[in-house]
Amino acid sequence: MYKNEEYIVECTSYTSEGLGVVRIDDFVFFVPGFIKGEIAKIGITAIKKNHGYARIIEIIQASNNRIEPRCSIHKLCGGCDLQIMNREEQNYLKMQKVRDAFLANAKMEIDLEPIIYSNHEYEYRNKVQVPVQYVDGKTKMGFYKKRSNEIVEFEYCCIQSELSNKISQKIKHLIAQYTLSKNIRHVLIKHAHLTNEVLVCLVLREYPFEKSEIFIDELITSYPEIKSLSVIVNRKNNNVILDGKEILLYGKPYIEEKLLDKKFLIHAKSFFQINPYATELLYNKALEYADIKGEEVVVDLYCGTGTIGILASTKAKKVYGIEIVSDAIKDAKENAKINNIKNIDFYNMDAKEGAKALLRSNIKVDVIIVDPPRKGLSKEVIEAIIEINPKRIVYVSCDPGTLARDINILKDNYNVEKIQPVDMFPQTTHVETVVLLQRRTA
């Protein structure tokens, strides 16, 4: 087999990144945009040691699950690779992703609960971060092309809210009108869907900037939904975009959002789940698995701005939230205050030190809820959790691979009772998973 050779093949499955899988003489090739069950003529684009890559030349027999993408730049942008398939096939792919991860990393053939999802398949994101470039005398504002720093411009991103799209296009127009492209690096927009409040933060090389007052006045006048407008001065040449001093230009330093009858503050730098509609499903499932009756002591490890812990506190006897990011802990304490929650304490510690502190305190913990970053739990955290010995662990994960790796260690002490995939990010290959682990009895 050689590059550019053509073959007629059938797609038999998917990779975790959503690429179609085909076999040619027992050699595996990965093909973008290929749906399971389809037959197509493909051309080989690269051959590695153990696998290869190919492109579709012609679809000979299309799947009934193939649909026309809404977005005209989806192939270039790469943010929504699954727009070519309907909801049913996206669900199948994501459930396969979880099953494959457990088989590969935990040697477990698992039974999954049917994936749950919101009906908001589009326009669900509450956050958009758009880079700005000045190229050949023109303002370019859009998303990065796959595996490059080249910007792909867009008029309407179909997974952002309509209001966020309008504001981003207005800002692009103002940047070009007042020749600000060389100074503005990124535009961050956060839209609280349920309160309809908007936060805008501009990442700049220099502040103040020329014509800033005119820029601000025109933007605020055009969109009174903007309740917070700030800038962050960042001259560093790295990928940490929101790194620098934040200066409030208009309104308050945050917006408010509602989640399961509670209020939460969202700052420019604070984390809040991207999809407000599916987040309610995710957190409801986590709380269902926690099974809090009223006398339990609950630990919210990696608590962030306190969302899960605050929701759990309405039923728990006591909640302890642990988070390494100091700004997130400040937000968590404020969120508890505005919701009049008095039975929750927050600690600014990393997960390992927080878990060890709980051991030293001899606090009897009934339930531990973990919602770690993509890298999952460290070995030291898992060891501390096992030593704390809670009755139940509820593991909320954004990465099935690291989730399965961690479950592989925990399963010696805990039974895996339920595994619930949640589609937080329709049109993309990402999937959240909630797992209930019950302490083994002798």
ZAKE-199377 format. One record per residue (C-alpha): residue number from 0; x, y, z. Coordinates in Angstrom, 3 decimals. Example, Ala and Ser with C-alpha at 12.3 -4.5 7.8 and 13.67 -1.06 7.14 Angstrom:
SITE  num        xx        yy        zz
SITE    0    12.300    -4.500     7.800
SITE    1    13.670    -1.060     7.140
// end
This chain:
SITE  num        xx        yy        zz
SITE    0     0.000     0.000     0.000
SITE    1     1.197     3.471    -0.881
SITE    2     0.139     7.062    -0.432
SITE    3    -2.589     8.179    -2.885
SITE    4    -3.677     4.605    -3.635
SITE    5    -7.458     4.279    -3.799
SITE    6    -9.688     1.597    -2.295
SITE    7   -13.405     0.938    -1.856
SITE    8   -14.059     0.172     1.807
SITE    9   -16.735     0.020     4.520
SITE   10   -16.556     1.963     7.794
SITE   11   -16.860    -0.517    10.679
SITE   12   -16.409     1.615    13.827
SITE   13   -15.009     4.870    15.260
SITE   14   -11.929     6.082    17.055
SITE   15   -12.291     8.088    20.275
SITE   16   -11.779    11.215    18.140
SITE   17   -14.692    10.287    15.887
SITE   18   -12.665     9.128    12.872
SITE   19   -14.097     6.272    10.844
SITE   20   -12.204     2.974    11.080
SITE   21   -11.592     0.751     8.040
SITE   22    -9.362    -2.244     7.367
SITE   23    -7.429    -2.968     4.202
SITE   24    -5.681    -6.368     4.290
SITE   25    -5.872    -6.309     8.119
SITE   26    -4.187    -2.884     8.234
SITE   27    -6.202    -0.178    10.001
SITE   28    -6.890     3.225     8.468
SITE   29    -8.611     6.203    10.075
SITE   30   -10.865     8.317     7.865
SITE   31   -12.373    11.719     8.846
SITE   32   -16.060    12.222     8.101
SITE   33   -16.823     8.526     7.584
SITE   34   -19.947     7.092     9.260
SITE   35   -20.308     3.494    10.419
SITE   36   -21.925     1.294     7.763
SITE   37   -21.067     3.585     4.859
SITE   38   -19.178     2.417     1.771
SITE   39   -16.845     4.864     0.053
SITE   40   -13.869     5.210    -2.245
SITE   41   -10.952     6.473    -0.152
SITE   42    -7.454     7.688    -0.920
SITE   43    -4.526     6.949     1.403
SITE   44    -2.966    10.140     2.801
SITE   45    -0.405     8.708     5.247
SITE   46     0.930     5.342     6.418
SITE   47     2.432     4.934     9.879
SITE   48     3.946     1.836    11.513
SITE   49     0.707     0.421    12.929
SITE   50    -2.015     2.402    11.181
SITE   51    -2.704     4.822     8.364
SITE   52    -4.913     7.764     7.401
SITE   53    -7.139     8.265     4.402
SITE   54    -9.647    10.708     2.940
SITE   55   -13.027    10.160     1.358
SITE   56   -12.992    10.589    -2.413
SITE   57   -16.569     9.506    -3.039
SITE   58   -19.334     8.127    -0.841
SITE   59   -20.824     5.164    -2.683
SITE   60   -23.434     4.168    -0.091
SITE   61   -24.348     6.793     2.487
SITE   62   -25.675     6.030     5.955
SITE   63   -29.241     6.934     6.885
SITE   64   -27.627     8.678     9.860
SITE   65   -25.732    11.156     7.698
SITE   66   -27.125    14.714     7.703
SITE   67   -26.115    18.009     6.133
SITE   68   -23.951    20.114     8.499
SITE   69   -25.341    23.488     9.480
SITE   70   -21.923    25.135     9.569
SITE   71   -20.162    26.035     6.330
SITE   72   -16.671    25.940     7.890
SITE   73   -16.991    22.822    10.062
SITE   74   -14.275    20.957     8.123
SITE   75   -11.779    23.776     8.585
SITE   76   -12.653    24.745    12.147
SITE   77   -12.703    21.236    13.546
SITE   78   -14.702    22.183    16.603
SITE   79   -17.852    20.279    15.615
SITE   80   -16.706    17.186    13.731
SITE   81   -19.959    15.302    14.331
SITE   82   -22.265    17.711    12.520
SITE   83   -22.379    15.185     9.689
SITE   84   -24.368    12.679    11.777
SITE   85   -27.743    12.726    13.481
SITE   86   -28.381    12.563    17.221
SITE   87   -28.766     8.767    17.256
SITE   88   -25.380     8.170    15.666
SITE   89   -23.673    10.757    17.878
SITE   90   -25.111     8.931    20.901
SITE   91   -23.832     5.607    19.555
SITE   92   -20.349     7.009    18.989
SITE   93   -20.107     8.522    22.461
SITE   94   -21.318     5.394    24.209
SITE   95   -18.818     3.353    22.191
SITE   96   -16.104     5.788    23.273
SITE   97   -16.874     5.109    26.945
SITE   98   -17.085     1.339    26.431
SITE   99   -13.807     1.243    24.517
SITE  100   -12.053     3.310    27.198
SITE  101   -13.138     0.903    29.957
SITE  102   -12.129    -2.122    27.925
SITE  103    -8.713    -0.666    27.107
SITE  104    -7.863     0.957    30.450
SITE  105    -9.781    -1.080    33.026
SITE  106   -10.169    -4.428    31.224
SITE  107   -13.901    -4.152    31.882
SITE  108   -16.805    -4.936    29.576
SITE  109   -19.368    -2.555    31.026
SITE  110   -23.113    -2.067    30.989
SITE  111   -23.928     1.581    30.351
SITE  112   -27.020     3.513    31.262
SITE  113   -28.536     5.003    28.069
SITE  114   -26.862     8.325    27.328
SITE  115   -28.813    11.365    28.526
SITE  116   -28.869    14.689    26.731
SITE  117   -30.632    18.015    26.422
SITE  118   -32.819    18.901    23.464
SITE  119   -30.576    21.908    22.854
SITE  120   -28.387    20.416    20.115
SITE  121   -27.278    23.832    18.872
SITE  122   -26.684    27.292    20.368
SITE  123   -26.002    25.754    23.777
SITE  124   -22.568    27.122    24.677
SITE  125   -22.399    29.882    27.275
SITE  126   -18.768    30.775    26.553
SITE  127   -16.872    31.736    23.416
SITE  128   -13.220    32.735    23.162
SITE  129   -12.255    34.174    19.797
SITE  130    -8.677    35.015    18.735
SITE  131    -7.961    38.191    16.771
SITE  132    -5.205    38.668    14.188
SITE  133    -4.066    41.460    11.906
SITE  134    -3.155    39.891     8.553
SITE  135    -2.312    41.775     5.346
SITE  136    -3.951    44.941     6.619
SITE  137    -7.182    43.177     7.590
SITE  138    -8.810    42.190    10.861
SITE  139    -9.240    38.420    11.167
SITE  140   -11.402    37.128    13.998
SITE  141   -12.535    33.539    14.243
SITE  142   -11.383    30.110    15.403
SITE  143    -8.065    28.399    14.818
SITE  144    -7.898    25.980    11.931
SITE  145    -7.169    22.379    12.912
SITE  146    -3.588    21.952    14.149
SITE  147    -2.549    25.482    13.181
SITE  148    -2.522    29.123    14.273
SITE  149    -4.382    30.196    11.137
SITE  150    -7.738    31.808    11.874
SITE  151   -10.894    30.581    10.166
SITE  152   -13.434    33.410    10.174
SITE  153   -17.119    32.775    10.791
SITE  154   -20.336    34.735    10.554
SITE  155   -22.386    32.485    12.809
SITE  156   -21.188    29.657    15.033
SITE  157   -24.121    27.286    15.416
SITE  158   -23.192    26.033    18.907
SITE  159   -22.830    29.540    20.377
SITE  160   -25.912    31.427    21.480
SITE  161   -27.501    33.827    19.021
SITE  162   -26.662    36.755    21.304
SITE  163   -23.001    35.727    21.631
SITE  164   -22.769    35.510    17.842
SITE  165   -24.222    38.981    17.391
SITE  166   -21.909    40.503    20.009
SITE  167   -18.811    38.842    18.547
SITE  168   -19.637    40.179    15.068
SITE  169   -20.258    43.640    16.506
SITE  170   -16.884    43.563    18.265
SITE  171   -15.191    42.427    15.049
SITE  172   -16.746    45.397    13.246
SITE  173   -15.611    47.822    15.968
SITE  174   -12.080    46.415    16.001
SITE  175   -11.801    46.959    12.261
SITE  176   -13.506    50.367    12.386
SITE  177   -11.166    51.723    15.055
SITE  178    -8.071    49.801    13.835
SITE  179    -7.539    47.902    17.082
SITE  180    -6.423    44.572    15.570
SITE  181    -2.783    44.969    16.581
SITE  182    -3.695    45.459    20.235
SITE  183    -6.575    43.035    20.844
SITE  184    -5.480    39.394    21.094
SITE  185    -8.655    37.597    22.153
SITE  186   -12.328    38.307    22.794
SITE  187   -14.031    36.365    25.584
SITE  188   -17.829    36.355    25.784
SITE  189   -19.823    34.587    28.503
SITE  190   -23.595    34.481    28.156
SITE  191   -25.678    33.317    31.128
SITE  192   -28.576    31.763    29.223
SITE  193   -31.130    31.693    32.037
SITE  194   -30.601    35.269    33.252
SITE  195   -29.565    36.637    29.824
SITE  196   -26.619    38.532    31.330
SITE  197   -23.441    38.856    29.263
SITE  198   -19.796    39.308    30.249
SITE  199   -17.252    40.558    27.714
SITE  200   -13.519    40.521    28.368
SITE  201   -10.909    41.768    25.887
SITE  202    -7.368    40.401    26.135
SITE  203    -5.022    43.227    25.170
SITE  204    -1.350    43.830    24.617
SITE  205    -1.601    47.407    25.946
SITE  206    -4.081    49.409    28.018
SITE  207    -5.421    52.047    27.821
SITE  208    -6.015    51.929    24.092
SITE  209    -6.960    54.690    21.678
SITE  210   -10.691    55.329    21.195
SITE  211   -11.512    52.959    24.054
SITE  212   -14.335    55.178    25.348
SITE  213   -16.041    55.284    21.947
SITE  214   -15.570    51.523    21.553
SITE  215   -17.098    50.791    24.978
SITE  216   -19.995    53.199    24.567
SITE  217   -20.998    51.839    21.160
SITE  218   -20.790    48.225    22.335
SITE  219   -22.806    48.781    25.520
SITE  220   -25.398    50.904    23.735
SITE  221   -25.853    48.226    21.065
SITE  222   -26.199    45.395    23.596
SITE  223   -27.581    46.394    27.002
SITE  224   -27.461    42.703    27.988
SITE  225   -23.752    43.260    28.626
SITE  226   -23.533    43.669    32.406
SITE  227   -19.755    43.277    32.701
SITE  228   -17.000    44.601    30.430
SITE  229   -13.345    44.224    31.346
SITE  230    -9.880    43.916    29.848
SITE  231    -6.915    41.730    30.708
SITE  232    -3.455    42.984    29.798
SITE  233    -1.385    40.001    28.645
SITE  234     1.925    40.569    26.870
SITE  235     3.183    37.009    27.367
SITE  236     3.734    34.897    24.297
SITE  237     2.142    31.680    25.542
SITE  238    -1.139    29.785    25.470
SITE  239    -2.383    30.987    28.870
SITE  240    -4.712    33.630    27.486
SITE  241    -6.404    34.942    30.647
SITE  242    -3.092    35.593    32.403
SITE  243    -2.694    39.156    33.578
SITE  244    -4.265    41.994    35.488
SITE  245    -8.004    42.362    34.937
SITE  246    -9.401    45.899    34.709
SITE  247   -13.154    46.487    34.962
SITE  248   -14.358    49.060    32.427
SITE  249   -18.121    48.841    32.839
SITE  250   -20.708    47.262    35.135
SITE  251   -19.891    44.609    37.703
SITE  252   -16.960    42.137    37.669
SITE  253   -19.253    39.145    37.132
SITE  254   -22.565    37.970    35.747
SITE  255   -25.119    35.792    37.510
SITE  256   -26.529    32.489    36.317
SITE  257   -29.151    30.146    37.768
SITE  258   -28.653    26.410    38.163
SITE  259   -31.192    24.120    39.841
SITE  260   -32.771    27.028    41.738
SITE  261   -29.431    28.366    42.976
SITE  262   -27.533    31.492    41.913
SITE  263   -23.906    31.377    40.799
SITE  264   -21.465    34.139    39.926
SITE  265   -19.436    33.844    36.734
SITE  266   -16.243    35.914    36.414
SITE  267   -14.013    36.214    33.359
SITE  268   -11.479    33.775    34.817
SITE  269   -13.821    31.434    36.682
SITE  270   -14.910    28.011    35.437
SITE  271   -18.568    27.237    34.850
SITE  272   -19.942    24.307    32.860
SITE  273   -20.277    25.207    29.173
SITE  274   -23.751    23.797    28.507
SITE  275   -26.305    25.090    31.044
SITE  276   -29.050    22.753    29.837
SITE  277   -27.055    19.511    30.023
SITE  278   -25.337    20.655    33.227
SITE  279   -28.631    20.308    35.080
SITE  280   -28.882    16.726    33.820
SITE  281   -25.275    16.013    34.797
SITE  282   -25.537    17.443    38.301
SITE  283   -28.943    15.898    38.954
SITE  284   -27.478    12.506    38.093
SITE  285   -24.433    13.093    40.323
SITE  286   -26.716    14.070    43.224
SITE  287   -28.967    11.063    42.567
SITE  288   -25.941     8.771    42.774
SITE  289   -24.720    10.537    45.939
SITE  290   -28.030     9.517    47.544
SITE  291   -27.847    12.124    50.312
SITE  292   -30.557    11.630    52.941
SITE  293   -29.766    14.400    55.438
SITE  294   -27.136    13.068    57.863
SITE  295   -24.227    12.571    55.474
SITE  296   -20.882    14.345    55.439
SITE  297   -19.982    15.049    51.816
SITE  298   -16.637    16.050    50.296
SITE  299   -16.618    17.906    46.963
SITE  300   -13.091    17.309    45.669
SITE  301   -12.028    19.627    42.817
SITE  302   -14.988    21.780    43.813
SITE  303   -14.202    24.707    41.493
SITE  304   -16.627    27.542    42.205
SITE  305   -18.670    25.281    44.476
SITE  306   -21.553    24.299    42.203
SITE  307   -21.941    20.598    43.053
SITE  308   -21.095    21.115    46.735
SITE  309   -23.640    23.916    47.128
SITE  310   -26.324    21.831    45.435
SITE  311   -25.450    18.860    47.675
SITE  312   -25.532    21.040    50.800
SITE  313   -29.314    21.392    50.632
SITE  314   -29.606    17.740    51.700
SITE  315   -26.300    16.991    53.457
SITE  316   -25.422    17.493    57.094
SITE  317   -22.053    19.022    56.156
SITE  318   -20.097    19.625    52.939
SITE  319   -16.385    20.284    52.494
SITE  320   -15.182    21.743    49.200
SITE  321   -11.527    21.476    48.164
SITE  322    -9.989    23.339    45.208
SITE  323    -6.445    24.418    44.272
SITE  324    -7.423    27.581    42.327
SITE  325    -7.657    30.453    44.812
SITE  326    -9.939    32.604    42.636
SITE  327   -12.345    29.673    42.336
SITE  328   -12.456    29.317    46.127
SITE  329   -13.257    33.032    46.462
SITE  330   -16.140    32.544    44.029
SITE  331   -17.287    29.402    45.864
SITE  332   -17.470    31.244    49.185
SITE  333   -19.397    34.089    47.563
SITE  334   -21.743    31.605    45.857
SITE  335   -22.463    29.949    49.207
SITE  336   -23.120    33.356    50.744
SITE  337   -25.588    34.574    48.093
SITE  338   -27.483    31.263    48.382
SITE  339   -27.506    31.487    52.193
SITE  340   -25.701    28.145    52.528
SITE  341   -24.165    27.774    55.985
SITE  342   -23.232    24.084    56.175
SITE  343   -20.380    24.168    53.650
SITE  344   -16.692    25.012    54.157
SITE  345   -14.206    25.618    51.361
SITE  346   -10.457    25.016    51.460
SITE  347    -7.859    26.313    49.024
SITE  348    -5.711    23.186    48.679
SITE  349    -4.799    20.764    45.936
SITE  350    -6.758    17.511    45.938
SITE  351    -3.907    15.428    47.354
SITE  352    -3.236    17.752    50.303
SITE  353    -6.957    18.235    50.892
SITE  354    -7.562    14.501    51.050
SITE  355    -4.621    14.064    53.433
SITE  356    -5.964    16.890    55.619
SITE  357    -9.300    15.060    55.855
SITE  358    -7.471    11.937    56.993
SITE  359    -5.628    13.869    59.707
SITE  360    -8.874    15.465    60.890
SITE  361   -10.535    12.066    61.437
SITE  362   -13.751    13.429    59.899
SITE  363   -16.056    10.554    59.000
SITE  364   -16.897    11.057    55.338
SITE  365   -19.927     9.336    53.832
SITE  366   -19.765    10.514    50.217
SITE  367   -16.926    11.871    48.069
SITE  368   -17.775    13.592    44.792
SITE  369   -14.837    14.078    42.430
SITE  370   -14.901    16.161    39.256
SITE  371   -11.235    16.332    38.237
SITE  372    -9.670    17.960    35.163
SITE  373    -9.036    15.893    32.043
SITE  374    -5.905    14.275    33.498
SITE  375    -8.008    12.532    36.156
SITE  376    -6.959    11.597    39.680
SITE  377    -3.365    11.172    40.798
SITE  378    -2.279     7.921    42.428
SITE  379    -1.855     9.774    45.740
SITE  380    -5.425    11.132    45.609
SITE  381    -6.843     7.681    44.879
SITE  382    -4.861     6.189    47.763
SITE  383    -6.134     8.903    50.119
SITE  384    -9.748     8.383    49.002
SITE  385    -9.450     4.643    49.648
SITE  386    -8.035     5.369    53.109
SITE  387   -10.832     7.876    53.872
SITE  388   -13.143     4.978    53.011
SITE  389   -16.424     6.733    52.130
SITE  390   -19.545     4.633    51.555
SITE  391   -19.967     6.047    48.068
SITE  392   -17.810     7.775    45.470
SITE  393   -19.431     9.741    42.665
SITE  394   -16.908    10.286    39.883
SITE  395   -17.778    12.975    37.314
SITE  396   -15.389    12.822    34.363
SITE  397   -14.788    14.726    31.139
SITE  398   -12.357    12.071    29.820
SITE  399   -13.399     8.397    29.589
SITE  400    -9.777     7.286    29.236
SITE  401    -8.499     8.683    32.532
SITE  402   -11.811     7.798    34.191
SITE  403   -11.397     4.125    33.263
SITE  404    -7.746     4.178    34.355
SITE  405    -8.753     5.475    37.803
SITE  406   -11.701     3.080    38.135
SITE  407    -9.278     0.236    37.437
SITE  408    -7.519     1.106    40.720
SITE  409   -10.644     1.887    42.731
SITE  410   -12.510    -1.290    41.726
SITE  411   -10.512    -3.412    44.188
SITE  412   -12.214    -1.541    47.031
SITE  413   -15.414    -0.315    45.372
SITE  414   -18.073    -1.914    43.221
SITE  415   -18.928    -0.073    40.018
SITE  416   -22.693     0.219    40.348
SITE  417   -23.710     2.543    37.511
SITE  418   -22.044     4.316    34.588
SITE  419   -23.992     7.190    33.048
SITE  420   -22.781     8.995    29.892
SITE  421   -24.032    12.573    29.473
SITE  422   -23.821    14.464    26.187
SITE  423   -22.632    17.886    27.320
SITE  424   -21.233    18.849    23.923
SITE  425   -23.487    17.964    20.963
SITE  426   -21.799    18.054    17.528
SITE  427   -18.414    17.254    19.138
SITE  428   -16.752    13.980    20.157
SITE  429   -16.601    14.952    23.856
SITE  430   -18.686    13.113    26.442
SITE  431   -19.082    13.455    30.209
SITE  432   -19.565    10.396    32.383
SITE  433   -20.902     9.951    35.919
SITE  434   -19.956     6.778    37.797
SITE  435   -21.365     5.501    41.094
SITE  436   -18.936     3.446    43.162
SITE  437   -20.164     1.646    46.294
SITE  438   -17.812     0.510    49.048
SITE  439   -17.302    -3.230    49.101
SITE  440   -18.526    -5.077    52.185
SITE  441   -16.473    -7.817    53.789
// end
